Amino acid sequence: MNSAVIAIHGGAGTITRAAMDPQREREYTEALEHVLREGQRVLAAGGSALDAVTEAVRLLEDCPLFNAGKGAVLTHAGTYELDASVMDGATLNAGAITCVKRVRNPVLAARAVLEHSEHVLFAAEGAEAFAAAQGLELVEPEYYFTQARHDQWQRARATAGMALLDHDAAALAAQAQAQGNGTDPIDPDRKFGTVGAVACDAQGNVAAATSTGGVTNKQVGRVGDTPVFGAGCYADDVAAVSATGTGEMFIRTVAAFDVSAQMRYAGLSLEEAARRVVMEKLPAINGRGGLIAVDRAGNVTLPFNTEGMYRGIARVGEPVNVWIYG
């Protein structure tokens, strides 16, 4: 088995098989495959795990199918607030940004924090000023707009009147389905919208990156697990993890770090450590979602406790594999 490998996720959630059609499935499949091939190419050329995950998440941010960058969800005020993080397992260097409204690719800003700042996390206007100083592209908020996200926000405001955590939208989703509005293989009103990547390079170093537009109709200023190291993103010399789900629960369980900790201190395998976090610890406090993880040997696991998760794996020298359903 070639240890150089990259895995990605595009969010977890409840699958609406009735809403799936061949064209829509092909759009998601092709998008995931494209991102994986580009990450695979970085690794095959001898690139670092850090470079591979940064490029993969940048591409996911540019794809309007996912809730990160272009296609991000809206806050209660109808604005955008994006988060991203990057961590290098070889050095424990890390960078994150939160609540930015004008950075085209938040993951590149997070990478810049990692490489060019003594700090780890920048927020809001300070994060945008730092990104601009690094020469990163700033955009007008309209750049993030997609009609599907705008419609989703309006449904949330009309029906919920408060932050619409995806798993709490069963009635809304059922109503939309009954009206024939379901067009997303993972129901857009019940999907945990985060993207992420983990990789192991030819040197056995691992890295992780995570990015999100947040939660539909969330209160302005709310921060989830994505930019919180140890919660939604983590990498050390044992494993790299990127998470997607109910962010508050991933923060409370320090879910991403817990995978590595159980491997280091209890001697568990990557698969078993991740399984315990996703299938036991998170559900104990009603945490839903999933994660992707890789260890230094190139083992990969992608557990989730929802009915599905956009996900895929690309090992150097082998075919790309992607999945949507459980």
Rosetta silent file (secondary structure, phi, psi, omega in degrees, C-alpha in Angstrom):
SEQUENCE: MNSAVIAIHGGAGTITRAAMDPQREREYTEALEHVLREGQRVLAAGGSALDAVTEAVRLLEDCPLFNAGKGAVLTHAGTYELDASVMDGATLNAGAITCVKRVRNPVLAARAVLEHSEHVLFAAEGAEAFAAAQGLELVEPEYYFTQARHDQWQRARATAGMALLDHDAAALAAQAQAQGNGTDPIDPDRKFGTVGAVACDAQGNVAAATSTGGVTNKQVGRVGDTPVFGAGCYADDVAAVSATGTGEMFIRTVAAFDVSAQMRYAGLSLEEAARRVVMEKLPAINGRGGLIAVDRAGNVTLPFNTEGMYRGIARVGEPVNVWIYG
SCORE:     score description
SCORE:     0.000 S_00000001
   1 L     0.000  126.059  175.669    0.000    0.000    0.000 S_00000001
   2 L   -71.574  126.274 -176.285    1.346    3.412   -0.997 S_00000001
   3 L   -74.681  -20.734 -179.645    1.316    5.582    2.117 S_00000001
   4 L   -74.153  116.417 -173.128    0.851    8.807    0.109 S_00000001
   5 E  -154.901  150.204  173.743   -2.889    9.420    0.173 S_00000001
   6 E  -130.185  142.506  174.441   -5.463   12.180    0.388 S_00000001
   7 E  -129.075  147.434  179.623   -9.066   12.022    1.617 S_00000001
   8 E  -133.913  159.787  169.095  -11.710   14.727    1.406 S_00000001
   9 E  -137.075  153.889  179.154  -15.234   15.402    2.650 S_00000001
  10 E  -124.445   23.572  178.674  -17.899   17.809    1.471 S_00000001
  11 E   110.768  149.215  177.452  -20.269   17.616    4.415 S_00000001
  12 E  -112.170  162.703  178.094  -22.429   15.017    6.145 S_00000001
  13 E   167.587 -172.765 -178.239  -26.198   14.858    6.435 S_00000001
  14 E   -86.945  126.084 -177.846  -29.409   13.004    5.757 S_00000001
  15 E   -78.291  133.218  171.341  -29.664   11.520    2.304 S_00000001
  16 L  -110.031   90.840 -176.958  -32.811   12.141    0.290 S_00000001
  17 H   -60.573  -32.641 -179.028  -32.634    9.392   -2.284 S_00000001
  18 H   -64.245  -25.691 -178.196  -35.887   10.582   -3.861 S_00000001
  19 H   -85.080  -10.801 -177.288  -34.196   13.881   -4.676 S_00000001
  20 L   -79.547  135.979  170.071  -31.267   12.196   -6.416 S_00000001
  21 L  -133.416  162.217 -174.773  -31.178   12.028  -10.175 S_00000001
  22 H   -55.955  -38.740 -178.799  -28.328   10.844  -12.412 S_00000001
  23 H   -66.244  -45.380 -178.836  -27.302   14.356  -13.453 S_00000001
  24 H   -64.719  -42.428  178.495  -27.147   15.674   -9.886 S_00000001
  25 H   -61.801  -39.755  179.820  -25.236   12.633   -8.686 S_00000001
  26 H   -65.024  -38.359  178.477  -22.801   13.047  -11.540 S_00000001
  27 H   -59.653  -48.030 -179.944  -22.206   16.714  -10.633 S_00000001
  28 H   -67.025  -43.694 -178.455  -21.236   15.836   -7.063 S_00000001
  29 H   -62.311  -45.654 -179.337  -19.229   12.795   -8.079 S_00000001
  30 H   -65.844  -37.285  178.399  -17.278   14.675  -10.718 S_00000001
  31 H   -64.164  -46.545  179.165  -16.580   17.562   -8.350 S_00000001
  32 H   -63.500  -42.905 -178.987  -15.223   15.241   -5.658 S_00000001
  33 H   -63.413  -40.825  179.312  -13.173   13.267   -8.181 S_00000001
  34 H   -61.456  -46.205 -179.648  -11.648   16.444   -9.635 S_00000001
  35 H   -62.615  -43.504 -179.589  -10.570   17.695   -6.221 S_00000001
  36 H   -63.932  -40.676  179.890   -9.099   14.325   -5.294 S_00000001
  37 H   -63.300  -38.675  179.083   -7.128   14.067   -8.531 S_00000001
  38 H   -67.229  -41.777  175.978   -5.593   17.480   -7.959 S_00000001
  39 H   -64.451  -40.319  177.403   -4.607   16.555   -4.401 S_00000001
  40 H   -61.019  -39.495  179.786   -3.287   13.228   -5.673 S_00000001
  41 H   -63.965  -40.334  177.578   -1.218   15.097   -8.267 S_00000001
  42 H   -59.628  -46.919 -178.845    0.399   17.236   -5.578 S_00000001
  43 H   -67.431  -39.838 -179.151    1.412   14.151   -3.606 S_00000001
  44 H   -64.307  -28.706  179.277    2.607   12.236   -6.689 S_00000001
  45 L   -84.594    5.508  179.649    4.926   15.121   -7.541 S_00000001
  46 L    90.080   10.351  179.309    6.508   14.863   -4.104 S_00000001
  47 L   -68.904  163.264 -177.876    4.477   17.660   -2.556 S_00000001
  48 L   -80.514  159.555  174.451    3.793   17.852    1.143 S_00000001
  49 H   -58.669  -37.161  179.637    0.633   16.739    2.885 S_00000001
  50 H   -62.779  -43.051  177.714    0.146   20.385    3.848 S_00000001
  51 H   -64.495  -40.251 -177.369    0.252   21.476    0.215 S_00000001
  52 H   -64.842  -45.321 -178.198   -2.154   18.706   -0.811 S_00000001
  53 H   -71.337  -33.831  177.673   -4.843   19.513    1.754 S_00000001
  54 H   -63.262  -46.105 -179.353   -4.581   23.251    1.111 S_00000001
  55 H   -66.378  -41.172 -179.974   -5.093   22.776   -2.619 S_00000001
  56 H   -61.488  -45.882 -178.347   -7.957   20.317   -2.134 S_00000001
  57 H   -70.949  -34.404  174.885   -9.865   22.625    0.198 S_00000001
  58 H   -57.907  -43.601  179.821   -9.195   25.638   -2.045 S_00000001
  59 H   -67.187  -38.146  176.521  -10.871   23.774   -4.895 S_00000001
  60 H   -64.949  -36.462  176.600  -13.798   22.773   -2.676 S_00000001
  61 H   -65.172  -31.156 -178.790  -14.201   26.440   -1.693 S_00000001
  62 H   -81.428   -9.523 -177.632  -14.392   27.370   -5.376 S_00000001
  63 L   -95.916  118.601 -175.330  -17.131   24.801   -6.059 S_00000001
  64 L   -69.262   -5.649  177.987  -20.657   26.208   -5.439 S_00000001
  65 L   -71.499  -19.651 -172.989  -22.020   22.747   -4.607 S_00000001
  66 L  -116.368  157.442 -176.424  -20.469   22.928   -1.139 S_00000001
  67 L   -88.623   72.561  176.453  -20.870   25.252    1.853 S_00000001
  68 L  -166.546  130.673 -176.688  -17.448   26.897    1.821 S_00000001
  69 L    63.362 -131.559  176.411  -16.307   29.911   -0.177 S_00000001
  70 L   -59.870  122.526 -176.743  -18.527   30.221   -3.260 S_00000001
  71 L    98.562   10.508  178.454  -21.852   28.719   -2.177 S_00000001
  72 L   -67.113  153.355  179.213  -21.531   29.578    1.522 S_00000001
  73 L   -79.877  169.497 -176.817  -24.718   29.805    3.595 S_00000001
  74 L  -105.333  150.498  174.379  -26.138   33.048    5.006 S_00000001
  75 E   -79.045  176.997  177.996  -26.399   34.300    8.572 S_00000001
  76 L   -58.390  -32.344 -178.529  -29.662   35.503   10.119 S_00000001
  77 L   -83.406    0.961 -179.542  -28.764   39.001    8.916 S_00000001
  78 L    78.977   20.749  179.090  -28.319   37.765    5.347 S_00000001
  79 L  -108.478  177.125  178.948  -24.537   38.177    5.484 S_00000001
  80 L  -116.250  138.833  174.712  -21.669   35.738    5.053 S_00000001
  81 L  -139.550  113.713 -173.079  -19.185   34.638    7.715 S_00000001
  82 E  -111.840  148.464 -179.811  -16.590   32.068    6.704 S_00000001
  83 E  -129.038  151.802  174.109  -14.109   30.028    8.732 S_00000001
  84 E  -159.076  157.113  178.871  -11.089   27.896    7.824 S_00000001
  85 E  -149.587  153.009  177.134   -8.143   26.144    9.444 S_00000001
  86 E  -142.408  138.416  178.543   -4.961   24.330    8.436 S_00000001
  87 E  -141.774  135.726 -179.227   -2.605   22.252   10.587 S_00000001
  88 E  -102.009  113.965 -176.926    0.726   20.573    9.833 S_00000001
  89 L   -65.463  -27.351 -176.809    1.228   17.360   11.793 S_00000001
  90 L   -69.310  -30.835 -173.411    5.008   17.357   11.354 S_00000001
  91 L  -120.464  -12.389 -170.380    5.510   20.659   13.179 S_00000001
  92 L    65.437   12.187  173.374    2.203   21.327   14.981 S_00000001
  93 L   -68.006  143.107 -175.321    2.162   24.638   13.125 S_00000001
  94 E  -149.812  151.781  176.222   -1.399   25.845   12.644 S_00000001
  95 E  -148.458  141.303 -179.812   -3.353   28.740   11.212 S_00000001
  96 E  -149.688  154.872  173.184   -7.023   29.665   11.228 S_00000001
  97 E  -135.277  151.846 -178.960   -9.387   32.504   10.405 S_00000001
  98 E  -142.405  150.598  175.932  -12.984   33.028   11.461 S_00000001
  99 E    56.449   42.113  175.366  -15.941   35.253   10.595 S_00000001
 100 E   -92.260  148.387 -174.359  -14.440   36.683    7.407 S_00000001
 101 L  -120.150   -5.968 -172.878  -16.751   38.289    4.885 S_00000001
 102 L  -137.349    5.217 -178.942  -14.500   39.195    1.956 S_00000001
 103 E   -88.634  121.220 -177.029  -11.763   36.548    1.603 S_00000001
 104 L   -60.912  -47.733 -178.660  -12.241   34.520   -1.568 S_00000001
 105 L  -122.849   91.483 -178.964  -10.398   31.454   -0.257 S_00000001
 106 H   -54.252  -33.580 -178.778  -10.416   31.294    3.540 S_00000001
 107 H   -64.562  -31.649  177.653   -8.128   28.242    3.520 S_00000001
 108 H   -70.389  -33.605  175.832   -5.397   30.292    1.847 S_00000001
 109 H   -67.434  -41.087  177.208   -5.743   32.893    4.580 S_00000001
 110 H   -61.972  -42.110  177.479   -5.465   30.149    7.204 S_00000001
 111 H   -62.499  -38.602  178.524   -2.352   28.833    5.458 S_00000001
 112 H   -65.190  -37.776  175.702   -0.884   32.350    5.456 S_00000001
 113 H   -61.117  -45.110 -179.979   -1.466   32.597    9.205 S_00000001
 114 H   -58.295  -42.473 -171.474    0.376   29.309    9.637 S_00000001
 115 H   -89.955  -28.821 -167.801    3.333   30.444    7.534 S_00000001
 116 H  -124.859   13.171  179.891    3.622   34.179    8.146 S_00000001
 117 L  -135.859  149.295  173.226    2.332   34.939   11.637 S_00000001
 118 L   -77.978  -10.822 -178.649    3.383   34.248   15.198 S_00000001
 119 L   -94.724  172.015 -177.767   -0.333   33.892   15.967 S_00000001
 120 L  -112.211  -35.103 -172.916   -2.671   30.973   15.285 S_00000001
 121 E  -136.863  127.159  173.587   -6.141   32.501   14.864 S_00000001
 122 E  -116.251  147.817 -177.596   -7.390   35.775   13.410 S_00000001
 123 E  -123.713  147.210  167.448  -11.021   36.924   13.453 S_00000001
 124 H    48.688 -128.345 -174.726  -13.277   39.134   11.338 S_00000001
 125 H   -60.830  -34.259  178.080  -11.773   42.448   10.194 S_00000001
 126 H   -65.134  -37.821  177.823   -8.381   41.568   11.617 S_00000001
 127 H   -66.929  -40.191 -179.976   -8.334   38.352    9.613 S_00000001
 128 H   -67.640  -39.304  178.007   -9.300   40.206    6.446 S_00000001
 129 H   -64.161  -40.612  177.924   -6.607   42.840    7.001 S_00000001
 130 H   -63.591  -44.904 -179.964   -4.028   40.091    7.504 S_00000001
 131 H   -61.005  -43.469  179.697   -5.173   38.312    4.331 S_00000001
 132 H   -63.122  -40.231  179.441   -4.980   41.537    2.333 S_00000001
 133 H   -64.456  -25.424  178.304   -1.488   42.230    3.666 S_00000001
 134 L   -88.170    2.226  177.552   -0.453   38.804    2.402 S_00000001
 135 L    81.708   16.209 -179.921   -1.706   39.639   -1.071 S_00000001
 136 L   -79.932  153.656 -175.167   -4.685   37.289   -0.990 S_00000001
 137 L   -74.519  127.247  172.773   -7.728   37.995   -3.136 S_00000001
 138 E  -103.658  148.528 -177.550  -10.598   39.847   -1.499 S_00000001
 139 L  -131.372  163.145  170.229  -14.089   39.790   -3.013 S_00000001
 140 L   -76.337  150.702 -177.242  -17.389   41.542   -2.543 S_00000001
 141 H   -53.864  -28.645 -179.241  -19.869   39.492   -0.486 S_00000001
 142 H   -60.465  -20.970  179.471  -21.950   38.881   -3.617 S_00000001
 143 H   -57.406  -36.986 -175.231  -19.211   36.528   -4.816 S_00000001
 144 H   -75.509  -14.141 -170.140  -20.394   33.869   -2.344 S_00000001
 145 L   -64.209  135.403  162.317  -24.020   34.049   -3.497 S_00000001
 146 L  -136.504  148.794 -177.547  -25.879   31.103   -4.977 S_00000001
 147 H   -63.089  -37.352 -178.673  -29.631   30.973   -5.473 S_00000001
 148 H   -61.197  -41.773  179.861  -29.885   27.596   -3.728 S_00000001
 149 H   -70.454  -36.877  178.623  -28.309   28.972   -0.524 S_00000001
 150 H   -64.141  -42.275  177.945  -30.461   32.096   -0.653 S_00000001
 151 H   -64.061  -40.205  179.079  -33.608   29.958   -0.965 S_00000001
 152 H   -61.545  -43.101  178.577  -32.414   27.774    1.905 S_00000001
 153 H   -62.551  -42.362  179.763  -31.891   30.871    4.083 S_00000001
 154 H   -65.530  -38.602  176.095  -35.386   32.158    3.289 S_00000001
 155 H   -63.358  -40.777 -179.466  -36.944   28.803    4.225 S_00000001
 156 H   -64.202  -43.702 -179.663  -35.027   28.818    7.488 S_00000001
 157 H   -65.726  -41.046 -176.281  -36.160   32.345    8.354 S_00000001
 158 H   -72.922  -31.823 -172.808  -39.779   31.661    7.446 S_00000001
 159 H  -101.220  -43.036 -173.667  -40.024   28.339    9.214 S_00000001
 160 L   -94.943  -42.026 -178.473  -37.529   28.291   12.049 S_00000001
 161 L    71.004   11.652  179.402  -37.018   31.934   12.896 S_00000001
 162 L  -158.424  179.326 -178.771  -33.669   31.014   14.451 S_00000001
 163 L   -54.581  126.331 -176.505  -30.418   29.293   13.611 S_00000001
 164 L   -98.198   90.043  171.187  -31.267   26.234   11.580 S_00000001
 165 L   -66.751  133.179 -168.594  -29.001   23.434   12.657 S_00000001
 166 H   -54.221  -39.984 -174.422  -29.282   20.966    9.813 S_00000001
 167 H   -76.597   -8.452  178.717  -30.428   18.006   11.896 S_00000001
 168 H   -94.476    6.464 -171.427  -33.253   20.039   13.450 S_00000001
 169 L  -104.102   27.849 -174.355  -34.923   20.731   10.105 S_00000001
 170 H   -58.697  -45.862 -178.123  -36.807   17.473    9.609 S_00000001
 171 H   -64.833  -41.611  179.516  -40.235   19.081    9.305 S_00000001
 172 H   -64.633  -42.112 -179.579  -38.955   21.735    6.930 S_00000001
 173 H   -65.517  -41.581 -179.872  -37.177   19.177    4.806 S_00000001
 174 H   -63.624  -39.246  179.037  -40.236   16.947    4.653 S_00000001
 175 H   -64.153  -45.215 -179.973  -42.354   19.896    3.600 S_00000001
 176 H   -62.825  -38.178  179.526  -39.922   20.871    0.861 S_00000001
 177 H   -65.150  -41.748 -179.445  -39.790   17.273   -0.307 S_00000001
 178 H   -64.374  -28.683 -179.936  -43.581   17.052   -0.440 S_00000001
 179 L   -88.235    1.179  177.625  -43.621   20.188   -2.558 S_00000001
 180 L    77.808   24.742 -177.074  -41.087   18.703   -4.916 S_00000001
 181 L   -94.769   -1.916 -176.481  -38.341   21.129   -3.989 S_00000001
 182 L   -73.864  116.796 -179.665  -35.715   18.552   -3.124 S_00000001
 183 L  -128.174    5.461 -175.630  -32.818   18.897   -5.562 S_00000001
 184 L  -118.312  129.730 -178.527  -29.848   17.959   -3.402 S_00000001
 185 L   -60.603  -28.988  165.887  -28.812   14.340   -2.755 S_00000001
 186 E  -108.930  118.738 -171.819  -28.119   15.383    0.811 S_00000001
 187 E   -50.070  123.529 -175.464  -31.059   17.549    1.806 S_00000001
 188 E   -63.029  -20.116  178.813  -29.751   21.147    1.858 S_00000001
 189 E   -91.770   -1.863  179.676  -31.773   21.911    4.970 S_00000001
 190 E  -131.020   13.469 -176.298  -30.334   18.966    6.883 S_00000001
 191 E   -94.630  137.624  175.531  -26.781   18.911    5.563 S_00000001
 192 E   -85.113  103.690 -169.368  -23.761   19.699    7.705 S_00000001
 193 L   -89.019   92.258  175.483  -22.010   22.103    5.404 S_00000001
 194 E  -144.720  150.800  171.456  -18.274   21.867    5.860 S_00000001
 195 E  -121.559  156.729 -179.872  -15.459   20.765    3.575 S_00000001
 196 E  -165.492  166.320  177.689  -12.155   19.276    4.553 S_00000001
 197 E  -148.404  146.169  171.154   -9.101   17.277    3.564 S_00000001
 198 E  -131.877  150.666 -179.178   -6.497   15.122    5.260 S_00000001
 199 E  -151.882  155.229  170.875   -3.357   13.711    3.675 S_00000001
 200 E  -125.467  127.531 -177.615   -0.239   11.661    4.300 S_00000001
 201 L   -95.862 -177.621 -174.759    2.745   12.384    2.056 S_00000001
 202 L   -64.677  -20.554  178.284    5.640   10.209    0.906 S_00000001
 203 L   -88.496   -1.882 -179.211    7.638   11.180    4.004 S_00000001
 204 L    83.022   12.520  175.667    4.876    9.968    6.316 S_00000001
 205 L   -88.031  146.289 -178.446    3.906   13.457    7.410 S_00000001
 206 E  -120.870  157.267  179.099    0.200   14.244    7.796 S_00000001
 207 E  -152.965  161.033 -179.644   -1.846   17.439    7.601 S_00000001
 208 E  -140.813  150.041  174.686   -5.464   18.555    7.792 S_00000001
 209 E  -145.412  143.834 -178.561   -7.536   21.477    6.512 S_00000001
 210 E  -141.314  145.491  179.962  -11.186   22.412    7.087 S_00000001
 211 E  -149.290  147.546 -178.422  -13.390   25.221    5.740 S_00000001
 212 E  -156.598  156.384  169.989  -17.039   26.246    6.124 S_00000001
 213 L   -94.366   -2.521  176.908  -19.639   28.907    5.532 S_00000001
 214 L    96.952 -150.506 -176.759  -21.203   28.030    8.892 S_00000001
 215 L  -112.742  133.622  179.258  -24.810   27.228    9.722 S_00000001
 216 L   -54.578  130.503  176.464  -27.790   28.565    7.766 S_00000001
 217 L    65.878   22.424 -179.563  -29.497   31.483    9.537 S_00000001
 218 E   -68.595  157.712  175.320  -26.949   31.405   12.358 S_00000001
 219 L   -66.314  137.665  179.013  -26.599   34.290   14.763 S_00000001
 220 L   -57.429  131.584  179.885  -24.004   36.778   13.555 S_00000001
 221 L    94.185   -7.192  177.597  -20.679   36.093   15.256 S_00000001
 222 L   -66.146  134.345  177.358  -21.346   32.428   15.978 S_00000001
 223 L  -119.986  128.161  178.675  -18.192   30.327   15.609 S_00000001
 224 L   -95.741 -153.882 -173.126  -18.348   26.561   15.155 S_00000001
 225 L   -83.048  -19.230 -171.889  -15.709   23.854   15.302 S_00000001
 226 L   -53.861  -48.573 -178.736  -13.975   24.499   11.953 S_00000001
 227 L   -89.565    6.897 -178.564  -11.418   27.099   13.150 S_00000001
 228 L   -98.358  109.187 -177.541  -11.050   25.508   16.592 S_00000001
 229 E   -67.036  135.101 -175.351   -7.996   23.250   16.632 S_00000001
 230 L    96.260  -19.212 -179.368   -8.695   19.917   18.255 S_00000001
 231 L  -101.914  -68.059 -178.486  -12.411   20.210   17.472 S_00000001
 232 L  -101.199   -8.450 -178.330  -12.968   20.464   13.718 S_00000001
 233 E  -155.379  135.964  176.296   -9.363   20.190   12.578 S_00000001
 234 E  -164.610  145.559  174.021   -6.216   18.636   14.034 S_00000001
 235 E  -152.474  135.508  173.690   -2.933   17.087   12.952 S_00000001
 236 L  -141.817 -159.761 -178.072    0.095   15.798   14.842 S_00000001
 237 L   -83.608    8.730  176.847    2.696   13.060   14.350 S_00000001
 238 L  -108.156  -50.004 -174.911    0.023   10.394   14.918 S_00000001
 239 E  -156.786  163.568  172.926   -2.958   11.391   12.765 S_00000001
 240 E  -125.258  138.966 -173.397   -4.721   14.173   10.878 S_00000001
 241 E  -138.069  137.976  170.717   -8.463   14.777   11.225 S_00000001
 242 E  -131.119  132.591 -171.153  -11.076   17.013    9.572 S_00000001
 243 E  -115.222  160.947  173.517  -14.651   17.028   10.876 S_00000001
 244 E  -148.472  130.896 -179.599  -18.140   17.963    9.715 S_00000001
 245 E   157.969 -155.129  178.948  -21.290   18.088   11.826 S_00000001
 246 L   -71.589   98.680 -168.947  -22.918   19.833   14.758 S_00000001
 247 H   -54.632  -41.026 -178.512  -19.999   22.123   15.528 S_00000001
 248 H   -59.795  -35.545 -179.350  -20.849   22.843   19.144 S_00000001
 249 H   -74.503  -33.845  176.555  -20.733   19.125   19.941 S_00000001
 250 H   -68.806  -33.011  175.386  -17.401   18.645   18.189 S_00000001
 251 H   -67.453  -46.179 -176.058  -16.029   21.508   20.276 S_00000001
 252 H   -65.091  -30.011  179.428  -17.390   20.059   23.516 S_00000001
 253 L   -97.607   -0.428 -174.835  -15.875   16.639   22.831 S_00000001
 254 L    45.296   53.392 -165.355  -12.638   17.987   21.301 S_00000001
 255 H   -60.756  -45.429 -175.855  -13.457   15.416   18.644 S_00000001
 256 H   -65.838  -44.947  178.261  -10.561   15.808   16.214 S_00000001
 257 H   -65.119  -34.891 -175.824   -7.877   15.715   18.913 S_00000001
 258 H   -61.091  -32.872  177.743   -9.601   12.819   20.642 S_00000001
 259 H   -60.516  -51.104  178.922   -8.934   10.555   17.657 S_00000001
 260 H   -63.735  -40.902 -177.277   -5.185   11.133   17.929 S_00000001
 261 H   -62.725  -41.565  179.535   -5.251   10.996   21.731 S_00000001
 262 H   -66.953  -33.205  175.905   -6.902    7.595   21.826 S_00000001
 263 H   -68.402  -45.144 -176.111   -4.314    6.282   19.384 S_00000001
 264 H   -70.674  -45.136 -170.793   -1.400    7.750   21.330 S_00000001
 265 H   -95.715  -27.914 -179.149   -2.513    6.971   24.883 S_00000001
 266 H  -108.314   -4.312  177.435   -4.731    3.902   24.497 S_00000001
 267 L    72.311   19.593 -179.391   -2.958    2.289   21.575 S_00000001
 268 L   -75.952  157.085  173.441   -6.088    2.138   19.434 S_00000001
 269 L   -73.874  163.357  176.943   -6.008    1.896   15.665 S_00000001
 270 H   -56.339  -45.935 -176.881   -7.029    4.896   13.591 S_00000001
 271 H   -63.285  -43.869 -177.383  -10.276    3.194   12.621 S_00000001
 272 H   -71.027  -39.331  178.711  -11.252    2.234   16.157 S_00000001
 273 H   -62.547  -44.909  179.263  -10.357    5.619   17.639 S_00000001
 274 H   -66.261  -38.498  179.517  -12.411    7.436   15.020 S_00000001
 275 H   -61.404  -43.977 -179.170  -15.294    4.998   15.435 S_00000001
 276 H   -62.005  -40.711  179.905  -15.469    5.624   19.170 S_00000001
 277 H   -64.951  -49.229 -172.199  -15.559    9.390   18.674 S_00000001
 278 H   -79.122  -36.474 -173.063  -18.193    9.381   15.921 S_00000001
 279 H   -98.407  -15.668 -178.278  -20.346    6.444   16.996 S_00000001
 280 H  -121.478  -57.206 -172.462  -20.147    6.679   20.807 S_00000001
 281 H   -70.507  -45.163  179.502  -18.887    9.983   22.210 S_00000001
 282 L   -66.585  -48.284  179.712  -20.677   12.375   19.856 S_00000001
 283 H   -60.689  -24.567 -179.622  -24.079   10.627   19.911 S_00000001
 284 H   -62.799  -24.014  176.474  -23.941   10.650   23.725 S_00000001
 285 H  -120.667   30.024  177.893  -24.530   14.417   23.575 S_00000001
 286 L    63.166   29.929  175.887  -26.651   14.355   20.397 S_00000001
 287 L   -83.907  130.032 -179.057  -23.686   15.165   18.194 S_00000001
 288 L  -125.502  148.088  179.459  -24.204   14.295   14.538 S_00000001
 289 E   142.014 -149.156 -178.538  -21.868   14.279   11.583 S_00000001
 290 E  -164.643 -175.829  177.785  -18.639   12.586   10.647 S_00000001
 291 E  -154.103  162.371  170.886  -14.924   12.979   10.095 S_00000001
 292 E  -120.941  143.671 -176.042  -12.103   11.900    7.851 S_00000001
 293 E  -148.902  148.733  176.898   -8.747   10.840    9.271 S_00000001
 294 E  -137.926  145.646  176.260   -5.369    9.516    8.132 S_00000001
 295 E  -109.570 -179.979 -173.827   -2.400    8.204   10.104 S_00000001
 296 L   -66.776  -20.595  178.664    1.344    8.215    9.389 S_00000001
 297 L   -86.494   -3.107 -179.321    1.156    4.788    7.739 S_00000001
 298 L    88.371   10.089  173.442   -1.386    6.050    5.224 S_00000001
 299 L   -71.465  143.202 -178.043   -4.375    4.309    6.764 S_00000001
 300 E  -129.348  142.362  172.351   -7.618    6.199    6.142 S_00000001
 301 E  -139.512  147.450 -175.483  -11.019    6.104    7.828 S_00000001
 302 L  -138.016   63.220 -176.679  -14.197    8.078    7.061 S_00000001
 303 L   -80.163  151.749  175.297  -16.862    7.331    9.710 S_00000001
 304 E  -153.868  149.161 -179.552  -20.160    9.199   10.045 S_00000001
 305 L  -107.767   10.827  170.588  -23.313    8.740   12.138 S_00000001
 306 L   -95.634 -175.876 -178.656  -25.661   10.379    9.629 S_00000001
 307 L   -80.099  -11.077  179.639  -27.114    8.588    6.635 S_00000001
 308 E  -170.039  167.680  177.837  -24.421    9.861    4.333 S_00000001
 309 E  -158.151  128.963  172.183  -21.387   12.062    3.786 S_00000001
 310 E   -64.002  124.802 -174.218  -19.801   13.405    0.621 S_00000001
 311 E  -162.200  162.038  178.491  -16.368   11.791    0.745 S_00000001
 312 E  -170.115  161.868 -179.498  -13.523   10.263   -1.221 S_00000001
 313 E  -134.046  140.130  173.806  -10.022    8.822   -1.153 S_00000001
 314 E  -136.696  110.999  176.159   -7.167    9.045   -3.660 S_00000001
 315 E   -95.384  139.844 -178.936   -4.020    7.027   -3.066 S_00000001
 316 L   -58.457  128.755  178.749   -1.011    7.809   -5.250 S_00000001
 317 L    85.823    2.509 -178.589   -0.864    5.380   -8.133 S_00000001
 318 L  -127.772  162.592  178.606   -4.390    4.081   -7.597 S_00000001
 319 L   -64.653  154.316  176.349   -7.871    5.014   -8.885 S_00000001
 320 E   -79.238  140.589  177.078   -9.917    7.710   -7.151 S_00000001
 321 E  -126.423  129.712  177.295  -12.890    6.526   -5.061 S_00000001
 322 E  -131.399  153.694  179.289  -15.836    8.711   -4.041 S_00000001
 323 E  -143.566  152.316  173.699  -19.093    8.057   -2.200 S_00000001
 324 E  -117.557  -47.841 -175.556  -22.220    9.986   -1.265 S_00000001
 325 E   -86.045  169.094  178.393  -24.479    7.463    0.441 S_00000001
 326 L   -71.547    0.000    0.000  -23.884    5.349    3.520 S_00000001
